[in-house]
Every structure is written in C-alpha cells, then in structure tokens.
Amino acid sequence: MAKSEKTSAAVAKIASKAMKDPSSLSAKEIKSLAASALTQVEDKPKKKAVKKKAAKKKAVTKKAAAKKAAKKKAVKKKVAKKKATKKKSK
C-alpha cells in the first residue's frame, strides 16, 4: 500500500450507496468497492514457514549426507581391517 492511495470519488459514491441500501449494489459495484478496500489495506508480511521449511529441508539433507559419509567410513574401516588381517595371516 502506498501512502498516496486514496479512495476515488466513484468508489466513495458506491460506498455511500452501499451504506444506504446494500441490496441495491450490482456485482460490478461490489467488486470495485472490494478492490478499492483491498488496495488500501497494509500489505501482509511473507510467512516465515517457508524459511523454516527450507531450513528443515537443508538440515535433513545435511543429516542424510552425514549418515552416508559415516557409512562409507565404516565400510572403509572394515575393508582396511580385512586387508590387515590377511597380511598378518600370510
């Protein structure tokens, strides 16, 4: 919403008509009245849930990568242990 936004004379006339006899408004008049009212309302701030979702997804991805790395490390240790055992037995 800009600070310079003001209700036009036409919309003010429709609003006055609505206050006197609400059933006398046409669908077009109701839409223009609603549109004018909505443009004069303060803008809604963006939801923080989107940021939280992205952070959560990032954390899950990091956890998965950490698990994968740990698994690889364990496999490498096993392989190294087997090789060391084979060398000792020879």
C-alpha positions in Angstrom: 0.0 0.0 0.0 1.4 3.4 -1.0 0.9 6.4 1.3 -0.6 8.3 -1.6 -3.5 5.9 -2.3 -6.9 7.5 -1.7 -10.5 6.4 -2.4 -11.7 7.8 -5.7 -14.9 9.8 -5.9 -16.6 7.0 -7.9 -15.8 4.4 -5.2 -16.8 6.7 -2.4 -20.2 7.1 -4.2 -20.6 3.3 -4.4 -19.7 3.0 -0.7 -22.3 5.7 0.2 -24.9 3.8 -1.8 -24.0 0.6 -0.1 -24.4 2.1 3.4 -27.9 3.4 2.5 -29.2 0.3 0.7 -26.8 -2.6 0.4 -29.1 -4.7 -1.8 -29.1 -2.0 -4.5 -25.4 -2.7 -5.4 -24.6 -4.6 -8.6 -21.9 -7.3 -8.7 -19.6 -4.9 -10.6 -20.0 -2.2 -7.9 -19.4 -4.7 -5.1 -16.2 -5.9 -6.9 -14.9 -2.3 -7.4 -15.7 -1.5 -3.8 -13.9 -4.6 -2.5 -10.9 -4.0 -4.8 -10.5 -0.4 -3.6 -10.7 -1.5 0.1 -8.1 -4.2 -0.5 -5.6 -1.9 -2.2 -5.8 0.4 0.9 -5.0 -2.3 3.4 -1.5 -2.7 4.6 0.5 -5.5 2.8 0.8 -8.8 4.6 4.3 -9.8 5.6 5.5 -13.1 4.0 5.1 -16.2 6.1 8.1 -17.4 8.0 7.0 -21.0 7.5 8.6 -21.0 4.0 12.0 -20.2 5.6 11.5 -22.8 8.3 10.7 -25.4 5.7 13.8 -24.6 3.7 16.0 -24.7 6.8 14.4 -28.0 7.8 14.9 -29.5 4.4 18.6 -28.3 4.4 19.0 -29.9 7.9 17.5 -33.2 6.6 19.8 -33.1 3.6 22.9 -32.5 5.8 21.9 -35.4 8.1 21.5 -37.7 5.1 24.9 -36.7 3.8 26.5 -37.2 7.2 24.9 -40.7 7.5 26.2 -41.5 4.1 29.7 -40.3 4.9 29.7 -42.3 8.2 28.6 -45.4 6.4 31.4 -45.0 3.8 33.9 -44.5 6.6 32.7 -47.7 8.3 33.0 -49.7 5.1 36.5 -48.4 4.5 37.5 -49.3 8.1 36.1 -52.9 7.5 38.0 -53.2 4.3 41.2 -51.9 5.8 40.8 -54.3 8.8 40.3 -57.3 6.5 43.4 -56.4 4.5 45.4 -56.0 7.7 44.2 -59.4 8.9 45.0 -61.1 5.5 48.6 -59.6 5.6 49.1 -60.9 9.2 48.0 -64.4 8.2 50.4 -64.6 5.3 
